[in-house]
Amino acid sequence: MKPARRTEGLVVTELKDEVLVYDLQIHRAHCLNQAAAIVFKHCDGTKSVEELAGLLEREMGAPADPDHVWLALDRLGKAQLLRQRVKRPPGRGRLSRRELVRRVGIAALLPVITSVVAPTPAEAAATCVSDCTGKPDFTACSSTAPANCSTCVCMGGICLGGC
């Protein structure tokens, strides 16, 4: 098994200890912590899970094993960042994050991917626009937000809400 990351339709930005990935096809942003980013970076279709575990261990400077890589691959697959989802070989039981931390004792090695849906351009540009000066709290105020956004209300003299 030699997993491969997606390269098409992604905007990848590497930061100091994490990688931000924006998926242009499904308009989702993903933040990969250092462990997940290392696995993602090296998933080029030429390395086995065991080789990826060795790279993870070397780059993180802490003991890592294939179970760490399998957890990362599972998360990358769910985020649709792999060319195709990979499955653990039969007989290779799934370990939880808690079991991995208990076994290795280093939580930093756990791959974490946080994903959010990006707003549409209309939602991103939407703002509450009324002047709420002197109006009671929870009074409705006007908005440029589309119908699927929350209602704008006055709070402490400021119009809040929208997308």
DSSP file (Angstrom, degrees, kcal/mol; ACC not computed):
  #  RESIDUE AA STRUCTURE BP1 BP2  ACC     N-H-->O    O-->H-N    N-H-->O    O-->H-N    TCO  KAPPA ALPHA  PHI   PSI    X-CA   Y-CA   Z-CA
    1    1 A M              0   0    0      0, 0.0    48,-0.7     0, 0.0    85,-0.0   0.000 360.0 360.0 360.0 119.4    0.0    0.0    0.0
    2    2 A K        -     0   0    0     46,-0.2    46,-0.2    43,-0.1    41,-0.0  -0.822 360.0-151.4-129.0  91.0    1.5    3.3   -1.2
    3    3 A P        -     0   0    0      0, 0.0    42,-2.0     0, 0.0     2,-0.4  -0.225   6.3-155.6 -67.4 151.0   -0.9    6.1   -0.5
    4    4 A A  B     -A   44   0A   0     80,-0.3    79,-2.8    40,-0.2    80,-0.5  -0.991   9.0-134.8-130.1 134.9   -0.9    9.3   -2.7
    5    5 A R  B     -B   82   0B   0     38,-2.9    77,-0.3    -2,-0.4     2,-0.2  -0.442  29.7-103.9 -79.7 157.5   -2.2   12.7   -1.8
    6    6 A R        +     0   0    0     75,-2.9    -1,-0.1     1,-0.1    37,-0.1  -0.579  36.9 173.4 -74.7 145.1   -4.4   14.8   -4.1
    7    7 A T    >   +     0   0    0     -2,-0.2     3,-0.8    75,-0.0     2,-0.3   0.570  52.3  85.0-122.4 -26.6   -2.5   17.6   -5.9
    8    8 A E  T 3  S+     0   0    0      1,-0.2     3,-0.1     3,-0.0    -2,-0.0  -0.585  97.6  12.3 -83.4 140.3   -5.2   18.9   -8.3
    9    9 A G  T 3  S+     0   0    0     -2,-0.3    15,-2.7     1,-0.2    16,-0.6   0.655 101.2 114.6  74.7  16.2   -7.7   21.4   -7.0
   10   10 A L  E <   -C   23   0C   0     -3,-0.8     2,-0.6    13,-0.2    -1,-0.2  -0.942  52.2-156.1-121.6 142.0   -5.8   22.2   -3.8
   11   11 A V  E     -C   22   0C   0     11,-2.4    11,-2.8    -2,-0.4     2,-0.5  -0.976  21.2-165.9-111.6 117.6   -4.1   25.3   -2.6
   12   12 A V  E     -C   21   0C   0     -2,-0.6     2,-0.5     9,-0.2     9,-0.2  -0.907  10.3-176.2-112.7 127.5   -1.5   24.3    0.0
   13   13 A T  E     -C   20   0C   0      7,-3.0     7,-3.0    -2,-0.5     2,-0.5  -0.978  14.0-150.2-124.1 118.3    0.2   26.8    2.3
   14   14 A E  E     +C   19   0C   0     -2,-0.5     5,-0.2     5,-0.2     2,-0.2  -0.761  18.0 179.2 -91.1 128.9    3.0   25.6    4.6
   15   15 A L        -     0   0    0      3,-2.8     0, 0.0    -2,-0.5     0, 0.0  -0.504  47.0 -80.8-112.3-174.5    3.4   27.4    7.9
   16   16 A K  S    S+     0   0    0      1,-0.2     3,-0.0    -2,-0.2    -2,-0.0   0.950 120.3   3.0 -57.9 -56.8    5.9   26.7   10.7
   17   17 A D  S    S+     0   0    0     -3,-0.0    17,-0.6    20,-0.0     2,-0.3   0.198 129.6  37.4-119.5  15.7    4.1   23.8   12.5
   18   18 A E  E     - D   0  33C   0     15,-0.2    -3,-2.8    16,-0.1     2,-0.4  -0.972  64.3-130.4-157.0 168.5    1.1   23.2   10.3
   19   19 A V  E     -CD  14  32C   0     13,-2.1    13,-3.1    -2,-0.3     2,-0.5  -0.993  13.6-150.1-128.3 133.6   -0.2   23.2    6.7
   20   20 A L  E     -CD  13  31C   0     -7,-3.0    -7,-3.0    -2,-0.4     2,-0.5  -0.898  14.9-171.8-103.1 131.1   -3.3   24.9    5.5
   21   21 A V  E     -CD  12  30C   0      9,-3.0     9,-3.0    -2,-0.5     2,-0.5  -0.986   7.1-164.5-126.4 124.2   -5.1   23.2    2.5
   22   22 A Y  E     -CD  11  29C   0    -11,-2.8   -11,-2.4    -2,-0.5     2,-0.8  -0.943  12.4-147.2-109.4 124.7   -8.0   24.8    0.6
   23   23 A D  E  >> -CD  10  28C   0      5,-3.0     4,-1.3    -2,-0.5     5,-1.0  -0.806   7.6-166.7 -92.6 109.2  -10.0   22.5   -1.6
   24   24 A L  T  45S+     0   0    0    -15,-2.7    -1,-0.2    -2,-0.8   -14,-0.1   0.699  83.7  56.3 -69.3 -20.2  -11.2   24.5   -4.6
   25   25 A Q  T  45S+     0   0    0    -16,-0.6    -1,-0.2     1,-0.1   -15,-0.1   0.894 122.9  19.8 -81.3 -41.3  -13.7   21.7   -5.6
   26   26 A I  T  45S-     0   0    0      2,-0.1    -2,-0.2    -3,-0.1    92,-0.1   0.348  99.8-123.6-112.0   5.3  -15.7   21.4   -2.4
   27   27 A H  T  <5 +     0   0    0     -4,-1.3    91,-2.6     1,-0.2     2,-0.4   0.930  61.3 141.2  52.4  54.1  -14.8   24.8   -0.8
   28   28 A R  E   < -DE  23 117C   0     -5,-1.0    -5,-3.0    89,-0.2     2,-0.4  -0.978  41.5-148.3-125.6 139.1  -13.4   23.4    2.4
   29   29 A A  E     -DE  22 116C   0     87,-3.0    87,-2.6    -2,-0.4     2,-0.4  -0.891  14.1-166.2-106.9 138.3  -10.4   24.6    4.3
   30   30 A H  E     -DE  21 115C   0     -9,-3.0    -9,-3.0    -2,-0.4     2,-0.6  -0.979  10.9-157.6-127.0 135.4   -8.3   22.1    6.3
   31   31 A C  E     -DE  20 114C   0     83,-2.9    83,-2.4    -2,-0.4     2,-0.5  -0.963  13.6-163.3-111.8 117.8   -5.6   22.8    8.9
   32   32 A L  E     -DE  19 113C   0    -13,-3.1   -13,-2.1    -2,-0.6    81,-0.2  -0.875  13.0-136.1-103.2 126.2   -3.2   19.9    9.3
   33   33 A N  E  >  -D   18   0C   0     79,-2.6     4,-2.9    -2,-0.5     5,-0.2  -0.151  40.4 -86.5 -70.1 179.0   -1.1   19.8   12.4
   34   34 A Q  H  > S+     0   0    0    -17,-0.6     4,-2.1     1,-0.2     5,-0.2   0.883 127.4  48.1 -58.7 -43.5    2.6   18.9   12.1
   35   35 A A  H  > S+     0   0    0     73,-0.4     4,-1.8    75,-0.3    -1,-0.2   0.939 115.6  43.5 -65.2 -46.4    2.1   15.1   12.3
   36   36 A A  H  > S+     0   0    0     74,-0.3     4,-2.7     1,-0.2    -2,-0.2   0.881 112.7  54.1 -65.2 -37.2   -0.7   15.1    9.7
   37   37 A A  H  X S+     0   0    0     -4,-2.9     4,-2.9     2,-0.2    -1,-0.2   0.879 105.9  52.1 -65.6 -38.2    1.2   17.5    7.5
   38   38 A I  H  X S+     0   0    0     -4,-2.1     4,-1.8    -5,-0.2    -1,-0.2   0.937 112.6  44.6 -64.1 -45.9    4.3   15.3    7.4
   39   39 A V  H  X S+     0   0    0     -4,-1.8     4,-0.9     2,-0.2    -2,-0.2   0.939 115.0  48.9 -63.2 -45.8    2.3   12.3    6.4
   40   40 A F  H >< S+     0   0    0     -4,-2.7     3,-0.8     1,-0.2   -35,-0.2   0.927 110.4  51.3 -58.2 -47.2    0.4   14.4    3.7
   41   41 A K  H 3< S+     0   0    0     -4,-2.9    -1,-0.2     1,-0.2    -2,-0.2   0.865 114.4  42.6 -59.6 -39.1    3.6   15.8    2.4
   42   42 A H  H 3< S+     0   0    0     -4,-1.8     2,-2.0    -5,-0.2     4,-0.3   0.475  82.6 103.3 -92.5  -2.2    5.2   12.4    1.9
   43   43 A C    <<  +     0   0    0     -4,-0.9   -38,-2.9    -3,-0.8    -1,-0.1  -0.566  37.6 137.7 -78.4  81.2    2.2   10.6    0.5
   44   44 A D  B    S-A    4   0A   0     -2,-2.0   -40,-0.2   -40,-0.2    -1,-0.2   0.268  76.7-102.7-111.4   9.4    3.5   10.7   -3.1
   45   45 A G  S    S+     0   0    0    -42,-2.0   -41,-0.2     2,-0.2    -2,-0.1   0.482 108.7  81.3  84.2   1.7    2.5    7.2   -4.1
   46   46 A T  S    S+     0   0    0     -4,-0.3     2,-0.4   -43,-0.2    -3,-0.1   0.513  75.9  75.1-114.1  -9.3    6.1    5.9   -3.7
   47   47 A K        -     0   0    0    -44,-0.4    -2,-0.2    -5,-0.3     2,-0.1  -0.868  69.0-136.1-113.7 139.2    6.3    5.3    0.0
   48   48 A S     >  -     0   0    0     -2,-0.4     4,-2.4   -46,-0.2     5,-0.2  -0.304  33.7-103.0 -78.9 169.8    4.8    2.5    2.1
   49   49 A V  H  > S+     0   0    0    -48,-0.7     4,-2.1     1,-0.2     5,-0.1   0.889 124.4  52.8 -60.8 -39.4    3.0    3.0    5.4
   50   50 A E  H  > S+     0   0    0      2,-0.2     4,-1.9     1,-0.2    -1,-0.2   0.900 109.2  48.4 -65.0 -40.4    6.1    1.7    7.2
   51   51 A E  H  > S+     0   0    0      1,-0.2     4,-2.1     2,-0.2    -2,-0.2   0.893 110.3  51.8 -65.9 -38.8    8.4    4.2    5.3
   52   52 A L  H  X S+     0   0    0     -4,-2.4     4,-2.6     1,-0.2    -2,-0.2   0.884 107.0  53.6 -63.9 -37.7    6.0    7.0    6.2
   53   53 A A  H  X S+     0   0    0     -4,-2.1     4,-2.5     2,-0.2    -1,-0.2   0.904 108.0  50.4 -63.1 -40.9    6.2    6.0    9.8
   54   54 A G  H  X S+     0   0    0     -4,-1.9     4,-2.4     2,-0.2    -2,-0.2   0.902 111.7  47.4 -63.1 -41.3   10.0    6.2    9.6
   55   55 A L  H  X S+     0   0    0     -4,-2.1     4,-2.9     2,-0.2     5,-0.3   0.907 111.5  50.9 -65.5 -41.7    9.8    9.7    8.1
   56   56 A L  H  X S+     0   0    0     -4,-2.6     4,-2.3     2,-0.2     6,-0.3   0.925 111.9  47.3 -61.0 -44.9    7.3   10.8   10.7
   57   57 A E  H  X>S+     0   0    0     -4,-2.5     4,-1.7     2,-0.2     5,-1.0   0.923 114.5  46.5 -62.2 -45.6    9.5    9.5   13.5
   58   58 A R  H  <5S+     0   0    0     -4,-2.4    -2,-0.2     1,-0.2    -1,-0.2   0.923 117.0  42.2 -64.5 -45.6   12.6   11.2   12.0
   59   59 A E  H  <5S+     0   0    0     -4,-2.9    -1,-0.2     1,-0.2    -2,-0.2   0.811 119.8  42.3 -76.1 -29.1   10.9   14.6   11.4
   60   60 A M  H  <5S-     0   0    0     -4,-2.3    -1,-0.2    -5,-0.3    -2,-0.2   0.681  99.3-135.0 -88.2 -18.5    9.0   14.7   14.7
   61   61 A G  T  <5S+     0   0    0     -4,-1.7    -3,-0.2     1,-0.3    -4,-0.1   0.819  71.8  95.1  69.6  29.8   12.0   13.4   16.7
   62   62 A A  S   <S-     0   0    0     -5,-1.0    -1,-0.3    -6,-0.3    -2,-0.2  -0.979  87.9 -78.8-147.9 155.8    9.8   11.0   18.7
   63   63 A P        +     0   0    0      0, 0.0     2,-0.3     0, 0.0    43,-0.1  -0.335  54.0 170.3 -59.9 131.1    8.9    7.3   18.4
   64   64 A A        -     0   0    0    -11,-0.1    -7,-0.1    -2,-0.1   -11,-0.0  -0.960  10.4-171.7-137.2 155.3    6.2    6.8   15.7
   65   65 A D    >>  -     0   0    0     -2,-0.3     3,-1.5    -9,-0.0     4,-1.2  -0.857  45.6 -84.5-139.9 176.5    4.8    3.6   14.2
   66   66 A P  H 3> S+     0   0    0      0, 0.0     4,-3.0     0, 0.0     5,-0.2   0.777 120.2  66.8 -56.7 -27.4    2.5    2.6   11.3
   67   67 A D  H 3> S+     0   0    0      1,-0.2     4,-2.0     2,-0.2     5,-0.1   0.865  98.8  52.1 -63.5 -33.6   -0.6    3.1   13.6
   68   68 A H  H <> S+     0   0    0     -3,-1.5     4,-2.1     2,-0.2    -1,-0.2   0.917 111.5  46.7 -64.2 -42.3    0.2    6.8   13.6
   69   69 A V  H  X S+     0   0    0     -4,-1.2     4,-3.1     2,-0.2    -2,-0.2   0.910 109.9  52.9 -67.1 -42.3    0.3    6.8    9.8
   70   70 A W  H  X S+     0   0    0     -4,-3.0     4,-2.3     1,-0.2    -1,-0.2   0.895 109.0  50.1 -61.3 -38.9   -2.9    4.8    9.5
   71   71 A L  H  X S+     0   0    0     -4,-2.0     4,-2.1     2,-0.2    -1,-0.2   0.923 112.4  47.3 -63.9 -43.2   -4.7    7.3   11.8
   72   72 A A  H  X S+     0   0    0     -4,-2.1     4,-3.0     2,-0.2     5,-0.2   0.919 111.8  50.1 -62.7 -43.9   -3.4   10.2    9.6
   73   73 A L  H  X S+     0   0    0     -4,-3.1     4,-2.5     1,-0.2    13,-0.3   0.880 108.9  52.5 -63.8 -37.7   -4.4    8.4    6.4
   74   74 A D  H  X S+     0   0    0     -4,-2.3     4,-2.1    -5,-0.2    -1,-0.2   0.935 113.3  43.5 -61.3 -45.8   -7.9    7.8    7.8
   75   75 A R  H  X S+     0   0    0     -4,-2.1     4,-1.8     2,-0.2    -2,-0.2   0.901 113.8  50.0 -67.9 -41.7   -8.2   11.5    8.6
   76   76 A L  H  <>S+     0   0    0     -4,-3.0     5,-2.7     1,-0.2     6,-0.5   0.886 110.8  51.1 -64.1 -38.0   -6.8   12.6    5.2
   77   77 A G  H ><5S+     0   0    0     -4,-2.5     3,-1.5    -5,-0.2    -2,-0.2   0.917 108.5  50.3 -64.7 -44.2   -9.1   10.2    3.5
   78   78 A K  H 3<5S+     0   0    0     -4,-2.1    -1,-0.2     1,-0.3    -2,-0.2   0.843 109.6  51.6 -62.5 -33.2  -12.2   11.6    5.3
   79   79 A A  T 3<5S-     0   0    0     -4,-1.8    -1,-0.3    -5,-0.1    -2,-0.2   0.442 114.2-121.4 -82.4   0.7  -11.1   15.1    4.4
   80   80 A Q  T < 5S+     0   0    0     -3,-1.5    -3,-0.2    -4,-0.2    -2,-0.1   0.842  74.8 128.7  61.9  37.2  -10.8   14.0    0.7
   81   81 A L      < +     0   0    0     -5,-2.7   -75,-2.9    -6,-0.1     2,-0.3   0.389  51.7  76.7-102.1   1.2   -7.1   14.9    0.5
   82   82 A L  B    S-B    5   0B   0     -6,-0.5   -77,-0.3   -77,-0.3     3,-0.2  -0.802  86.1-121.9-106.8 154.0   -6.0   11.5   -0.9
   83   83 A R  S    S-     0   0    0    -79,-2.8     2,-0.3    -2,-0.3   -78,-0.1   0.903 100.4  -3.1 -59.0 -40.1   -6.4   10.4   -4.5
   84   84 A Q  S    S-     0   0    0    -80,-0.5   -80,-0.3    -3,-0.0    -1,-0.3  -0.983  87.1 -99.7-150.1 146.5   -8.3    7.5   -3.0
   85   85 A R        -     0   0    0     -2,-0.3     2,-0.3    -3,-0.2   -11,-0.1  -0.342  38.0-141.6 -64.4 144.7   -9.1    6.4    0.5
   86   86 A V        -     0   0    0    -13,-0.3     2,-0.4   -16,-0.1    -9,-0.1  -0.808   7.2-148.8-109.2 150.5   -7.0    3.6    1.9
   87   87 A K        -     0   0    0     -2,-0.3   -17,-0.0     3,-0.0   -13,-0.0  -0.929  23.8-109.2-119.0 143.1   -8.0    0.8    4.0
   88   88 A R        -     0   0    0     -2,-0.4     3,-0.1     1,-0.1     6,-0.1  -0.367  44.1-100.7 -63.8 145.7   -6.0   -1.0    6.7
   89   89 A P    >   -     0   0    0      0, 0.0     3,-1.8     0, 0.0    -1,-0.1  -0.324  50.0 -85.2 -64.1 152.5   -4.9   -4.5    5.7
   90   90 A P  T 3  S+     0   0    0      0, 0.0     3,-0.1     0, 0.0    -3,-0.0  -0.277 116.7  28.9 -57.3 143.2   -7.0   -7.3    7.3
   91   91 A G  T 3  S+     0   0    0      1,-0.2     2,-1.0    -3,-0.1    -3,-0.0   0.335  89.6 111.7  88.1  -8.4   -5.8   -8.3   10.7
   92   92 A R    <   -     0   0    0     -3,-1.8    -1,-0.2    -4,-0.0    -4,-0.1  -0.813  62.8-147.3-100.8  95.6   -4.5   -4.8   11.5
   93   93 A G        -     0   0    0     -2,-1.0     2,-0.5     1,-0.1     0, 0.0  -0.156  16.2-108.5 -63.6 154.7   -6.9   -3.6   14.2
   94   94 A R        -     0   0    0     -6,-0.1     2,-0.4   -24,-0.0    -1,-0.1  -0.724  30.0-153.7 -87.4 128.8   -7.8    0.0   14.5
   95   95 A L        -     0   0    0     -2,-0.5     2,-0.1   -28,-0.1     3,-0.0  -0.808  12.2-129.5-100.2 142.6   -6.3    1.9   17.4
   96   96 A S     >  -     0   0    0     -2,-0.4     4,-2.1     1,-0.1     5,-0.2  -0.413  26.5-109.2 -80.7 164.8   -8.0    4.9   18.9
   97   97 A R  H  > S+     0   0    0      1,-0.2     4,-2.5     2,-0.2     5,-0.2   0.904 120.9  55.3 -58.6 -41.1   -6.1    8.2   19.6
   98   98 A R  H  > S+     0   0    0      1,-0.2     4,-2.5     2,-0.2    -1,-0.2   0.908 107.1  48.9 -60.8 -43.0   -6.3    7.5   23.3
   99   99 A E  H  > S+     0   0    0      2,-0.2     4,-2.3     1,-0.2    -1,-0.2   0.890 110.5  51.4 -65.2 -38.5   -4.7    4.1   22.8
  100  100 A L  H  X>S+     0   0    0     -4,-2.1     4,-2.8     2,-0.2     5,-0.5   0.922 111.6  46.6 -64.0 -43.5   -1.9    5.6   20.7
  101  101 A V  H  X5S+     0   0    0     -4,-2.5     4,-2.7     1,-0.2    -2,-0.2   0.919 112.8  50.1 -64.7 -42.5   -1.1    8.2   23.4
  102  102 A R  H  <5S+     0   0    0     -4,-2.5    -1,-0.2    -5,-0.2    -2,-0.2   0.901 115.3  43.7 -61.4 -40.7   -1.2    5.6   26.1
  103  103 A R  H  <5S+     0   0    0     -4,-2.3    -2,-0.2    -5,-0.2    -1,-0.2   0.920 131.1  21.1 -72.8 -44.6    1.2    3.4   24.1
  104  104 A V  H  <5S-     0   0    0     -4,-2.8    -3,-0.2    -5,-0.2    -2,-0.2   0.802  88.5-142.8 -96.4 -34.1    3.7    6.1   23.0
  105  105 A G     << +     0   0    0     -4,-2.7     2,-0.5    -5,-0.5    -4,-0.1   0.598  65.9 107.5  82.8  11.3    3.0    8.8   25.6
  106  106 A I    >   -     0   0    0     -6,-0.3     3,-1.1     1,-0.1     4,-0.2  -0.904  43.3-175.6-127.7 104.2    3.4   11.7   23.1
  107  107 A A  G >  S+     0   0    0     -2,-0.5     3,-1.9     1,-0.2    -1,-0.1   0.770  78.6  72.7 -68.9 -25.2    0.2   13.5   22.1
  108  108 A A  G 3  S+     0   0    0      1,-0.3   -73,-0.4    -7,-0.1    -1,-0.2   0.739  88.8  62.7 -63.5 -21.7    2.0   15.7   19.6
  109  109 A L  G <  S+     0   0    0     -3,-1.1    -1,-0.3   -74,-0.1    -2,-0.2   0.629  78.2 105.1 -77.8 -12.3    2.4   12.7   17.3
  110  110 A L  S <  S-     0   0    0     -3,-1.9     2,-0.3    -4,-0.2   -75,-0.3  -0.545  76.1-125.9 -72.4 126.0   -1.3   12.4   16.9
  111  111 A P        -     0   0    0      0, 0.0     2,-0.4     0, 0.0    -2,-0.1  -0.565  30.6-172.6 -73.2 129.5   -2.4   13.6   13.4
  112  112 A V        -     0   0    0     -2,-0.3   -79,-2.6     2,-0.0     2,-0.4  -0.987  10.4-175.8-126.7 132.2   -5.1   16.2   13.7
  113  113 A I  E     -E   32   0C   0     -2,-0.4     2,-0.5   -81,-0.2   -81,-0.2  -0.988   5.6-166.3-127.7 121.2   -7.0   17.7   10.8
  114  114 A T  E     -E   31   0C   0    -83,-2.4   -83,-2.9    -2,-0.4     2,-0.4  -0.929  12.0-169.3-107.3 127.3   -9.5   20.5   11.4
  115  115 A S  E     +E   30   0C   0     -2,-0.5     2,-0.3   -85,-0.2   -85,-0.2  -0.919   9.6 179.3-122.3 143.2  -11.9   21.3    8.5
  116  116 A V  E     -E   29   0C   0    -87,-2.6   -87,-3.0    -2,-0.4     2,-0.5  -0.985  31.2-116.6-136.8 149.9  -14.3   24.2    7.9
  117  117 A V  E     -E   28   0C   0     -2,-0.3   -89,-0.2   -89,-0.2   -90,-0.1  -0.730  33.9-127.7 -83.3 130.7  -16.6   25.0    5.1
  118  118 A A        -     0   0    0    -91,-2.6     2,-0.0    -2,-0.5    -1,-0.0  -0.557  26.2-112.5 -77.4 141.8  -15.7   28.2    3.4
  119  119 A P        -     0   0    0      0, 0.0    -1,-0.1     0, 0.0   -92,-0.0  -0.351  31.1-105.7 -70.7 154.6  -18.4   30.8    3.0
  120  120 A T     >  -     0   0    0      1,-0.1     4,-2.8    -2,-0.0     5,-0.2  -0.325  38.0-102.6 -67.5 163.1  -19.8   31.7   -0.4
  121  121 A P  H  > S+     0   0    0      0, 0.0     4,-2.0     0, 0.0     5,-0.2   0.896 124.7  51.6 -56.2 -39.7  -18.7   35.1   -1.7
  122  122 A A  H  > S+     0   0    0      1,-0.2     4,-0.8     2,-0.2    22,-0.0   0.905 111.9  46.1 -64.4 -40.6  -22.1   36.6   -0.8
  123  123 A E  H  4 S+     0   0    0      1,-0.2     3,-0.5     2,-0.2    40,-0.3   0.903 111.7  51.5 -68.0 -40.3  -21.9   35.2    2.8
  124  124 A A  H  < S+     0   0    0     -4,-2.8    -1,-0.2     1,-0.2    -2,-0.2   0.850 113.9  43.9 -64.9 -33.9  -18.3   36.4    3.2
  125  125 A A  H  < S+     0   0    0     -4,-2.0    -1,-0.2    -5,-0.2    -2,-0.2   0.597  89.9 113.1 -86.1 -11.3  -19.3   39.9    2.1
  126  126 A A     <  +     0   0    0     -4,-0.8     2,-0.3    -3,-0.5    19,-0.1  -0.362  40.1 166.7 -68.0 136.2  -22.5   40.0    4.2
  127  127 A T        -     0   0    0     -2,-0.1    17,-2.6    35,-0.1     2,-0.4  -0.970  41.5-108.7-143.1 159.1  -22.6   42.5    7.1
  128  128 A C  B     -F  143   0D   0     -2,-0.3    15,-0.3    31,-0.3    31,-0.1  -0.776  36.3-178.8 -86.2 135.3  -25.1   43.9    9.4
  129  129 A V        +     0   0    0     13,-2.0    14,-0.2    -2,-0.4    -1,-0.1   0.524  34.2 108.6-121.4  -6.6  -25.5   47.6    8.4
  130  130 A S        -     0   0    0     12,-0.9     2,-0.7     1,-0.1    29,-0.4  -0.366  66.6-120.3 -77.4 154.1  -28.0   49.4   10.7
  131  131 A D        -     0   0    0      1,-0.1    27,-0.1    27,-0.1    -1,-0.1  -0.844  26.5-174.7 -87.7 119.0  -27.0   52.0   13.3
  132  132 A C    >   +     0   0    0     -2,-0.7     3,-2.3    25,-0.6    25,-0.2   0.247  28.8 143.2-100.6  11.5  -28.2   50.6   16.6
  133  133 A T  T 3  S+     0   0    0      1,-0.3    -2,-0.1    24,-0.2    24,-0.0  -0.335  80.2   0.9 -57.6 123.9  -27.4   53.7   18.7
  134  134 A G  T 3  S+     0   0    0      1,-0.3    -1,-0.3    -2,-0.1    -2,-0.1   0.392 101.8 125.2  80.2  -3.7  -30.1   54.1   21.3
  135  135 A K    <   -     0   0    0     -3,-2.3    22,-0.4     1,-0.1    -1,-0.3  -0.657  66.2-106.5 -89.1 145.7  -32.0   51.0   20.2
  136  136 A P    >   -     0   0    0      0, 0.0     3,-1.2     0, 0.0    18,-0.2  -0.312  44.5 -88.8 -67.8 153.1  -32.7   48.2   22.8
  137  137 A D  T 3  S+     0   0    0      1,-0.2    18,-0.2    16,-0.1     3,-0.1  -0.258 111.3  27.0 -58.9 148.8  -30.8   45.0   22.7
  138  138 A F  T 3  S+     0   0    0     16,-3.2     2,-0.4     1,-0.3    -1,-0.2   0.578  82.8 141.6  70.4  15.0  -32.2   42.2   20.5
  139  139 A T    <   -     0   0    0     -3,-1.2    15,-2.9    15,-0.4    -1,-0.3  -0.723  59.0-110.1 -80.7 133.6  -34.0   44.7   18.2
  140  140 A A  B     -G  153   0E   0     -2,-0.4     2,-0.3    13,-0.2    13,-0.3  -0.356  38.6-172.2 -64.3 142.5  -33.7   43.5   14.6
  141  141 A C        -     0   0    0     11,-2.0    11,-0.5    19,-0.2    -9,-0.0  -0.883  28.0 -89.4-130.9 165.4  -31.4   45.5   12.3
  142  142 A S        -     0   0    0     -2,-0.3   -13,-2.0     9,-0.1   -12,-0.9  -0.290  40.8-172.8 -81.2 162.1  -30.8   45.4    8.6
  143  143 A S  B     -F  128   0D   0    -15,-0.3   -15,-0.2   -14,-0.2   -17,-0.1  -0.978  35.8-142.4-149.4 154.6  -28.3   43.2    6.8
  144  144 A T        +     0   0    0    -17,-2.6   -16,-0.1    -2,-0.3   -19,-0.1   0.254  68.7 122.2 -96.6   9.1  -26.7   42.5    3.4
  145  145 A A        -     0   0    0    -18,-0.3    -2,-0.1     5,-0.1   -22,-0.1  -0.402  67.9-110.0 -75.5 146.5  -26.7   38.8    4.3
  146  146 A P    >   -     0   0    0      0, 0.0     3,-1.9     0, 0.0    -1,-0.1  -0.213  39.8 -95.8 -66.1 167.7  -28.4   36.2    2.2
  147  147 A A  T 3  S+     0   0    0      1,-0.3    -2,-0.1     4,-0.0     4,-0.0   0.751 120.2  63.7 -60.3 -27.5  -31.5   34.5    3.6
  148  148 A N  T 3  S+     0   0    0      2,-0.0    -1,-0.3    15,-0.0     2,-0.2   0.468  88.9  88.6 -80.3   1.7  -29.6   31.5    4.9
  149  149 A C  S <  S-     0   0    0     -3,-1.9    14,-0.2     1,-0.1     3,-0.1  -0.526  89.1 -90.8 -93.3 164.3  -27.6   33.7    7.3
  150  150 A S  E     - H   0 162E   0     12,-1.1    12,-0.6    -2,-0.2     2,-0.1  -0.315  48.3 -94.5 -72.9 159.2  -28.6   34.5   10.9
  151  151 A T  E     -     0   0E   0     10,-0.1     2,-0.4     1,-0.1    11,-0.1  -0.443  36.2-121.5 -72.6 142.9  -30.7   37.6   11.6
  152  152 A C  E     -     0   0E   0    -11,-0.5   -11,-2.0     9,-0.2     2,-0.3  -0.697  35.2-179.4 -85.4 138.0  -28.9   40.8   12.6
  153  153 A V  E     -GH 140 160E   0      7,-2.9     7,-3.1    -2,-0.4     2,-0.3  -0.962  30.8-105.5-136.5 154.4  -29.8   42.2   16.0
  154  154 A C  E     + H   0 159E   0    -15,-2.9   -16,-3.2    -2,-0.3   -15,-0.4  -0.632  37.8 173.2 -79.0 133.7  -28.8   45.2   18.0
  155  155 A M  E >  S- H   0 158E   0      3,-2.8     3,-1.4    -2,-0.3   -23,-0.1  -0.921  70.5 -19.5-142.9 114.2  -26.5   44.5   21.0
  156  156 A G  T 3  S-     0   0    0     -2,-0.3     3,-0.1     1,-0.3   -23,-0.1   0.846 127.9 -50.2  60.0  34.7  -25.0   47.2   23.1
  157  157 A G  T 3  S+     0   0    0    -22,-0.4   -25,-0.6     1,-0.2     2,-0.4   0.510 119.8 103.7  83.3   4.6  -25.5   49.8   20.3
  158  158 A I  E <  S-H  155   0E   0     -3,-1.4    -3,-2.8   -26,-0.2     2,-0.7  -0.952  71.6-126.5-122.2 140.0  -23.9   47.6   17.6
  159  159 A C  E     +H  154   0E   0    -29,-0.4     2,-0.3    -2,-0.4   -31,-0.3  -0.775  39.6 179.6 -85.8 117.0  -25.7   45.6   14.9
  160  160 A L  E     +H  153   0E   0     -7,-3.1    -7,-2.9    -2,-0.7     2,-0.3  -0.843  29.2  48.0-121.5 154.0  -24.4   41.9   15.1
  161  161 A G  E     +     0   0E   0     -2,-0.3   -33,-0.2    -9,-0.2    -9,-0.2  -0.927  43.5 120.7 126.0-146.8  -25.1   38.7   13.3
  162  162 A G  E      H  150   0E   0    -12,-0.6   -12,-1.1    -2,-0.3   -35,-0.1  -0.520 360.0 360.0  81.4-150.7  -25.3   37.8    9.6
  163  163 A C              0   0    0    -40,-0.3    -1,-0.2   -14,-0.2   -36,-0.1   0.445 360.0 360.0 -88.2 360.0  -23.0   35.1    8.2
